[in-house]
Protein backbone atom coordinates (compact mmCIF):
# COMPACT_ATOMS: atom_id res chain seq x y z
CA UNK A 1 0.00 0.00 0.00
CA UNK A 2 1.35 3.44 -0.95
CA UNK A 3 2.28 6.07 1.57
CA UNK A 4 -0.56 8.31 0.33
CA UNK A 5 -3.04 5.51 0.95
CA UNK A 6 -1.75 5.14 4.53
CA UNK A 7 -2.27 8.83 5.32
CA UNK A 8 -6.03 8.57 5.87
CA UNK A 9 -5.49 6.02 8.65
CA UNK A 10 -8.53 3.84 9.34
CA UNK A 11 -10.38 5.18 6.25
CA UNK A 12 -7.64 4.68 3.66
CA UNK A 13 -9.44 1.91 1.79
CA UNK A 14 -12.46 4.15 1.14
CA UNK A 15 -10.66 7.10 -0.50
CA UNK A 16 -11.11 6.14 -4.16
CA UNK A 17 -14.69 4.94 -3.82
CA UNK A 18 -15.70 8.02 -1.85
CA UNK A 19 -14.12 10.27 -4.47
CA UNK A 20 -16.11 8.61 -7.28
CA UNK A 21 -19.30 8.69 -5.18
CA UNK A 22 -18.95 12.44 -4.62
CA UNK A 23 -18.25 13.23 -8.29
CA UNK A 24 -21.26 11.18 -9.41
CA UNK A 25 -23.47 13.31 -7.18
CA UNK A 26 -22.35 16.56 -8.73
CA UNK A 27 -19.86 17.80 -6.13
CA UNK A 28 -17.26 20.17 -7.56
CA UNK A 29 -13.56 19.13 -7.64
CA UNK A 30 -12.82 21.69 -4.93
CA UNK A 31 -15.50 20.26 -2.65
CA UNK A 32 -14.31 16.72 -3.32
CA UNK A 33 -10.79 17.75 -2.31
CA UNK A 34 -12.14 19.24 0.92
CA UNK A 35 -14.16 16.08 1.68
CA UNK A 36 -11.15 13.82 1.11
CA UNK A 37 -9.05 16.04 3.36
CA UNK A 38 -11.71 15.66 6.05
CA UNK A 39 -11.69 11.89 5.57
CA UNK A 40 -7.90 11.88 6.01
CA UNK A 41 -7.98 13.89 9.25
CA UNK A 42 -10.80 11.76 10.65
CA UNK A 43 -9.05 8.53 9.71
CA UNK A 44 -5.84 9.51 11.50
CA UNK A 45 -7.80 10.63 14.57
CA UNK A 46 -9.54 7.23 14.64
CA UNK A 47 -6.11 5.53 14.73
CA UNK A 48 -5.07 7.70 17.66
CA UNK A 49 -8.31 6.92 19.49
CA UNK A 50 -8.17 3.21 18.53
CA UNK A 51 -11.61 3.31 16.86
CA UNK A 52 -12.75 0.89 14.15
CA UNK A 53 -14.71 2.03 11.08
CA UNK A 54 -17.82 0.20 12.27
CA UNK A 55 -17.90 2.36 15.40
CA UNK A 56 -18.46 5.56 13.45
CA UNK A 57 -21.75 7.26 14.31
CA UNK A 58 -23.07 10.66 15.26
CA UNK A 59 -21.62 10.53 18.77
CA UNK A 60 -18.12 9.65 17.52
CA UNK A 61 -18.29 12.46 14.96
CA UNK A 62 -19.38 14.87 17.72
CA UNK A 63 -16.35 13.83 19.80
CA UNK A 64 -14.12 14.36 16.76
CA UNK A 65 -15.60 17.84 16.20
CA UNK A 66 -15.06 18.74 19.86
CA UNK A 67 -11.45 17.58 19.70
CA UNK A 68 -10.75 19.74 16.67
CA UNK A 69 -12.57 22.70 18.16
CA UNK A 70 -10.08 22.55 21.01
CA UNK A 71 -7.27 22.49 18.45
CA UNK A 72 -8.64 25.68 16.90
CA UNK A 73 -10.00 24.16 13.68
CA UNK A 74 -13.25 25.29 12.09
CA UNK A 75 -15.83 22.95 13.62
CA UNK A 76 -18.61 23.88 11.16
CA UNK A 77 -16.53 22.77 8.15
CA UNK A 78 -15.68 19.53 9.94
CA UNK A 79 -19.35 18.85 10.72
CA UNK A 80 -20.37 19.44 7.09
CA UNK A 81 -17.85 16.89 5.88
CA UNK A 82 -19.13 14.26 8.28
CA UNK A 83 -22.66 14.15 6.86
CA UNK A 84 -21.69 13.03 3.35
CA UNK A 85 -19.11 10.54 4.60
CA UNK A 86 -21.56 8.84 6.98
CA UNK A 87 -24.14 8.54 4.20
CA UNK A 88 -21.54 6.92 1.93
CA UNK A 89 -20.35 4.47 4.59
CA UNK A 90 -23.94 3.54 5.47
CA UNK A 91 -24.68 2.80 1.81
CA UNK A 92 -21.68 0.42 1.81
CA UNK A 93 -23.00 -1.25 4.95
CA UNK A 94 -19.80 -0.75 6.96
CA UNK A 95 -21.49 1.69 9.35
CA UNK A 96 -24.76 1.02 11.15
CA UNK A 97 -27.99 2.90 10.36
CA UNK A 98 -28.61 6.28 11.90
CA UNK A 99 -29.95 6.03 15.41
CA UNK A 100 -33.47 7.30 15.76
CA UNK A 101 -34.77 9.14 18.78
CA UNK A 102 -36.77 7.05 21.28
CA UNK A 103 -40.38 6.72 20.14
CA UNK A 104 -42.78 8.57 22.42
CA UNK A 105 -46.48 7.66 22.87
CA UNK A 106 -47.39 10.73 20.82
CA UNK A 107 -44.88 9.68 18.16
CA UNK A 108 -46.55 6.27 17.90
CA UNK A 109 -49.96 7.93 17.55
CA UNK A 110 -48.65 10.24 14.81
CA UNK A 111 -47.11 7.31 12.93
CA UNK A 112 -50.45 5.49 13.13
CA UNK A 113 -52.14 8.59 11.74
CA UNK A 114 -49.59 8.80 8.91
CA UNK A 115 -50.23 5.15 7.98
CA UNK A 116 -54.00 5.74 8.07
CA UNK A 117 -53.69 8.72 5.71
CA UNK A 118 -51.70 6.63 3.25
CA UNK A 119 -53.45 3.26 3.45
CA UNK A 120 -57.05 4.23 4.25
CA UNK A 121 -57.30 7.66 2.68
CA UNK A 122 -54.85 7.21 -0.21
CA UNK A 123 -53.45 10.73 0.09
CA UNK A 124 -50.39 11.94 -1.80
CA UNK A 125 -47.04 12.16 0.10
CA UNK A 126 -47.00 15.98 0.17
CA UNK A 127 -50.57 16.07 1.47
CA UNK A 128 -49.72 13.48 4.12
CA UNK A 129 -46.74 15.56 5.24
CA UNK A 130 -48.94 18.65 5.60
CA UNK A 131 -51.61 16.79 7.59
CA UNK A 132 -49.03 15.18 9.87
CA UNK A 133 -47.36 18.54 10.54
CA UNK A 134 -50.60 20.06 11.78
CA UNK A 135 -51.44 16.97 13.85
CA UNK A 136 -48.04 17.06 15.53
CA UNK A 137 -48.40 20.74 16.39
CA UNK A 138 -52.02 20.47 17.60
CA UNK A 139 -51.48 17.46 19.85
CA UNK A 140 -47.95 18.49 20.84
CA UNK A 141 -49.30 21.68 22.40
CA UNK A 142 -51.55 19.58 24.66
CA UNK A 143 -49.09 16.89 25.75
CA UNK A 144 -48.30 16.86 29.47
CA UNK A 145 -47.19 14.49 32.21
CA UNK A 146 -50.79 13.38 32.80
CA UNK A 147 -51.76 13.44 29.10
CA UNK A 148 -48.95 11.95 27.01
CA UNK A 149 -51.10 11.80 23.84
CA UNK A 150 -52.71 15.23 24.10
CA UNK A 151 -56.24 13.83 23.69
CA UNK A 152 -57.50 13.78 27.28
CA UNK A 153 -60.71 15.82 27.75
CA UNK A 154 -60.37 17.16 24.19
CA UNK A 155 -63.42 19.30 23.40
CA UNK A 156 -64.85 21.49 20.69
CA UNK A 157 -63.73 24.52 22.68
CA UNK A 158 -60.08 23.44 22.41
CA UNK A 159 -60.49 22.81 18.67
CA UNK A 160 -62.08 26.21 18.04
CA UNK A 161 -59.40 28.03 20.07
CA UNK A 162 -56.61 26.36 18.07
CA UNK A 163 -58.26 27.23 14.75
CA UNK A 164 -58.78 30.84 15.74
CA UNK A 165 -55.08 31.19 16.54
CA UNK A 166 -54.09 29.52 13.27
CA UNK A 167 -56.47 31.47 11.05
CA UNK A 168 -55.41 34.89 12.34
CA UNK A 169 -52.30 34.74 10.14
CA UNK A 170 -53.77 32.91 7.11
CA UNK A 171 -55.68 33.72 3.97
CA UNK A 172 -59.17 32.32 3.45
CA UNK A 173 -57.93 29.48 1.22
CA UNK A 174 -55.15 28.57 3.65
CA UNK A 175 -57.61 28.63 6.55
CA UNK A 176 -59.85 26.22 4.65
CA UNK A 177 -56.88 23.90 4.31
CA UNK A 178 -56.21 23.98 8.06
CA UNK A 179 -59.86 23.16 8.76
CA UNK A 180 -59.67 20.14 6.46
CA UNK A 181 -56.42 18.95 8.05
CA UNK A 182 -57.82 19.27 11.58
CA UNK A 183 -61.07 17.52 10.66
CA UNK A 184 -59.07 14.62 9.28
CA UNK A 185 -57.11 14.25 12.52
CA UNK A 186 -60.22 14.44 14.70
CA UNK A 187 -61.99 11.79 12.62
CA UNK A 188 -58.96 9.51 12.96
CA UNK A 189 -58.93 10.00 16.74
CA UNK A 190 -62.62 9.09 16.93
CA UNK A 191 -62.42 6.10 14.59
CA UNK A 192 -59.45 4.67 16.47
CA UNK A 193 -61.04 5.22 19.88
CA UNK A 194 -58.74 7.95 21.18
CA UNK A 195 -61.71 10.29 21.70
CA UNK A 196 -65.30 9.50 22.60
CA UNK A 197 -66.80 12.40 20.63
CA UNK A 198 -66.82 12.84 16.84
CA UNK A 199 -65.25 16.28 17.06
CA UNK A 200 -64.49 16.35 13.35
CA UNK A 201 -68.14 17.14 12.68
CA UNK A 202 -67.98 20.05 15.11
CA UNK A 203 -65.19 21.94 13.34
CA UNK A 204 -66.74 25.17 11.98
CA UNK A 205 -66.31 25.92 8.28
CA UNK A 206 -64.47 29.01 7.08
CA UNK A 207 -66.84 31.72 5.88
CA UNK A 208 -66.30 32.41 2.20
CA UNK A 209 -68.21 32.90 -1.02
CA UNK A 210 -67.55 30.93 -4.18
CA UNK A 211 -65.84 32.88 -6.96
CA UNK A 212 -65.87 36.06 -4.88
CA UNK A 213 -62.39 37.10 -5.95
CA UNK A 214 -60.81 38.03 -9.25
CA UNK A 215 -57.80 36.02 -10.48
CA UNK A 216 -54.62 38.02 -10.03
CA UNK A 217 -52.80 37.86 -13.32
CA UNK A 218 -49.50 39.08 -14.77
CA UNK A 219 -49.14 41.38 -17.81
CA UNK A 220 -48.06 39.51 -20.92
CA UNK A 221 -45.04 41.81 -21.31
CA UNK A 222 -43.83 40.88 -17.81
CA UNK A 223 -44.15 37.18 -18.61
CA UNK A 224 -41.97 37.62 -21.68
CA UNK A 225 -39.43 39.61 -19.65
CA UNK A 226 -39.28 36.73 -17.18
CA UNK A 227 -38.49 34.26 -19.94
CA UNK A 228 -35.90 36.54 -21.54
CA UNK A 229 -34.10 37.02 -18.21
CA UNK A 230 -32.89 33.39 -18.18
CA UNK A 231 -29.39 32.86 -19.60
CA UNK A 232 -29.77 29.56 -21.46
CA UNK A 233 -26.05 29.19 -22.11
CA UNK A 234 -25.46 28.10 -18.50
CA UNK A 235 -27.02 25.23 -16.55
CA UNK A 236 -29.09 27.21 -14.05
CA UNK A 237 -30.38 29.60 -16.72
CA UNK A 238 -31.32 26.75 -19.07
CA UNK A 239 -33.19 24.95 -16.28
CA UNK A 240 -34.99 28.11 -15.14
CA UNK A 241 -36.03 28.97 -18.71
CA UNK A 242 -37.56 25.53 -19.22
CA UNK A 243 -39.44 25.75 -15.91
CA UNK A 244 -40.80 29.26 -16.56
CA UNK A 245 -41.93 28.30 -20.07
CA UNK A 246 -43.80 25.24 -18.77
CA UNK A 247 -45.60 27.48 -16.30
CA UNK A 248 -46.31 30.29 -18.77
CA UNK A 249 -47.18 28.36 -21.94
CA UNK A 250 -48.92 25.27 -20.52
CA UNK A 251 -50.12 26.49 -17.13
CA UNK A 252 -48.50 23.66 -15.18
CA UNK A 253 -48.65 23.66 -11.39
CA UNK A 254 -45.43 23.62 -9.37
CA UNK A 255 -45.90 20.01 -8.32
CA UNK A 256 -46.52 18.99 -11.94
CA UNK A 257 -43.25 20.60 -13.02
CA UNK A 258 -41.36 18.82 -10.23
CA UNK A 259 -42.92 15.43 -11.14
CA UNK A 260 -42.04 15.66 -14.83
CA UNK A 261 -40.02 12.63 -15.98
CA UNK A 262 -37.97 11.97 -19.11
CA UNK A 263 -40.51 9.38 -20.26
CA UNK A 264 -43.22 12.09 -20.18
CA UNK A 265 -41.57 13.88 -23.11
CA UNK A 266 -43.00 12.39 -26.30
CA UNK A 267 -40.71 14.18 -28.75
CA UNK A 268 -41.92 12.49 -31.95
CA UNK A 269 -45.57 13.08 -31.12
CA UNK A 270 -44.86 16.61 -29.91
CA UNK A 271 -46.70 15.95 -26.65
CA UNK A 272 -46.13 16.16 -22.92
CA UNK A 273 -47.62 13.90 -20.25
CA UNK A 274 -48.67 15.88 -17.17
CA UNK A 275 -49.10 14.06 -13.84
CA UNK A 276 -51.68 16.14 -12.03
CA UNK A 277 -53.82 15.98 -8.91
CA UNK A 278 -55.18 12.67 -7.65
CA UNK A 279 -52.99 10.57 -9.94
CA UNK A 280 -54.57 12.09 -13.05
CA UNK A 281 -52.50 12.05 -16.26
CA UNK A 282 -53.14 14.32 -19.25
CA UNK A 283 -51.43 14.75 -22.61
CA UNK A 284 -50.77 18.29 -23.80
CA UNK A 285 -49.24 19.52 -27.05
CA UNK A 286 -45.61 20.56 -26.61
CA UNK A 287 -45.14 24.10 -28.01
CA UNK A 288 -41.99 24.69 -30.04
CA UNK A 289 -40.42 27.16 -27.63
CA UNK A 290 -41.10 24.90 -24.63
CA UNK A 291 -39.67 21.87 -26.43
CA UNK A 292 -36.58 23.85 -27.49
CA UNK A 293 -35.99 25.07 -23.93
CA UNK A 294 -36.33 21.53 -22.55
CA UNK A 295 -33.92 20.14 -25.14
CA UNK A 296 -31.37 22.89 -24.40
CA UNK A 297 -31.58 22.23 -20.67
CA UNK A 298 -31.24 18.46 -21.02
CA UNK A 299 -28.23 18.94 -23.30
CA UNK A 300 -26.47 21.14 -20.74
CA UNK A 301 -27.59 18.91 -17.86
CA UNK A 302 -26.14 15.76 -19.40
CA UNK A 303 -26.85 12.17 -18.37
CA UNK A 304 -27.89 11.54 -14.78
CA UNK A 305 -29.12 8.53 -12.85
CA UNK A 306 -32.49 10.16 -12.12
CA UNK A 307 -35.53 9.89 -14.41
CA UNK A 308 -36.92 13.23 -13.25
CA UNK A 309 -36.32 16.08 -15.71
CA UNK A 310 -35.47 18.86 -13.28
CA UNK A 311 -32.63 18.36 -10.80
CA UNK A 312 -30.99 20.52 -8.17
CA UNK A 313 -27.90 22.49 -9.13
CA UNK A 314 -25.98 22.06 -5.88
CA UNK A 315 -24.60 18.73 -4.78
CA UNK A 316 -25.82 16.24 -3.89
CA UNK A 317 -27.76 16.25 -7.16
CA UNK A 318 -31.38 15.10 -6.72
CA UNK A 319 -34.86 15.85 -8.15
CA UNK A 320 -36.25 19.26 -7.25
CA UNK A 321 -39.09 19.74 -4.78
CA UNK A 322 -42.21 21.70 -5.82
CA UNK A 323 -41.25 24.65 -3.61
CA UNK A 324 -38.07 25.17 -5.66
CA UNK A 325 -40.27 26.16 -8.63
CA UNK A 326 -41.35 29.19 -6.60
CA UNK A 327 -37.69 30.05 -5.98
CA UNK A 328 -37.04 29.90 -9.73
CA UNK A 329 -39.90 32.31 -10.46
CA UNK A 330 -38.84 34.66 -7.66
CA UNK A 331 -35.26 34.86 -8.99
CA UNK A 332 -36.57 35.45 -12.51
CA UNK A 333 -38.72 38.32 -11.23
CA UNK A 334 -35.66 39.90 -9.61
CA UNK A 335 -33.62 39.58 -12.81
CA UNK A 336 -36.44 40.93 -14.98
CA UNK A 337 -37.17 43.84 -12.64
CA UNK A 338 -40.86 43.02 -12.20
CA UNK A 339 -42.95 42.75 -9.04
CA UNK A 340 -42.51 39.37 -7.35
CA UNK A 341 -45.31 36.80 -7.76
CA UNK A 342 -45.94 33.09 -7.35
CA UNK A 343 -45.85 30.39 -10.06
CA UNK A 344 -49.65 30.04 -9.92
CA UNK A 345 -50.01 33.60 -11.19
CA UNK A 346 -48.49 32.44 -14.49
CA UNK A 347 -51.34 29.93 -14.74
CA UNK A 348 -53.80 32.81 -14.34
CA UNK A 349 -51.82 34.83 -16.87
CA UNK A 350 -52.11 32.04 -19.44
CA UNK A 351 -55.89 31.86 -19.02
CA UNK A 352 -56.23 35.64 -19.34
CA UNK A 353 -54.05 35.72 -22.47
CA UNK A 354 -56.05 32.89 -24.04
CA UNK A 355 -59.26 34.84 -23.35
CA UNK A 356 -57.77 37.92 -24.95
CA UNK A 357 -56.90 35.86 -28.05
CA UNK A 358 -60.51 34.68 -28.36
CA UNK A 359 -60.35 31.23 -26.74
CA UNK A 360 -63.51 29.89 -25.13
CA UNK A 361 -63.80 28.94 -21.48
CA UNK A 362 -64.09 25.30 -22.49
CA UNK A 363 -60.78 25.48 -24.38
CA UNK A 364 -59.12 27.15 -21.39
CA UNK A 365 -60.55 24.46 -19.11
CA UNK A 366 -58.98 21.76 -21.28
CA UNK A 367 -55.53 23.42 -21.18
CA UNK A 368 -55.62 24.04 -17.43
CA UNK A 369 -57.06 20.53 -16.89
CA UNK A 370 -59.93 21.62 -14.66
CA UNK A 371 -62.30 18.82 -13.70
CA UNK A 372 -65.33 21.11 -13.91
CA UNK A 373 -66.08 24.00 -16.24
CA UNK A 374 -67.37 25.97 -13.23
CA UNK A 375 -63.78 26.20 -11.99
CA UNK A 376 -62.78 27.96 -15.21
CA UNK A 377 -65.77 30.31 -15.15
CA UNK A 378 -63.99 32.65 -12.73
CA UNK A 379 -61.78 33.82 -15.61
CA UNK A 380 -64.84 35.38 -17.25
CA UNK A 381 -64.39 38.19 -14.72
CA UNK A 382 -61.16 39.34 -16.36
CA UNK A 383 -62.62 39.38 -19.90
CA UNK A 384 -63.65 43.03 -19.67
CA UNK A 385 -64.41 43.51 -23.38
CA UNK A 386 -67.00 40.71 -23.45
CA UNK A 387 -68.43 41.81 -20.11
CA UNK A 388 -69.04 45.28 -21.58
CA UNK A 389 -71.12 43.70 -24.35
CA UNK A 390 -73.53 42.03 -21.93
CA UNK A 391 -73.59 44.66 -19.16
CA UNK A 392 -76.82 46.60 -18.77
CA UNK A 393 -76.53 50.34 -19.39
CA UNK A 394 -76.55 52.69 -16.42
CA UNK A 395 -80.03 54.17 -15.97
CA UNK A 396 -80.43 57.28 -18.08
CA UNK A 397 -77.34 56.62 -20.18
CA UNK A 398 -77.54 55.53 -23.82
CA UNK A 399 -75.23 52.76 -25.02
PyMOL commands that set and color helices and strands:
alter all, ss='L'
color gray80, all
select helices_A, chain A and resi 3-7+9-24+29-48+53-55+58-70+75-92+105-119+125-140+156-167+172-191+199-202+220-228+235-250+254-259+262-264+277-279+288-301+322-336+343-356+361-368+373-382+384-390
alter helices_A, ss='H'
color red, helices_A
select strands_A, chain A and resi 265-266+271-275+281-285
alter strands_A, ss='S'
color yellow, strands_A
deselect
rebuild
show_as cartoon
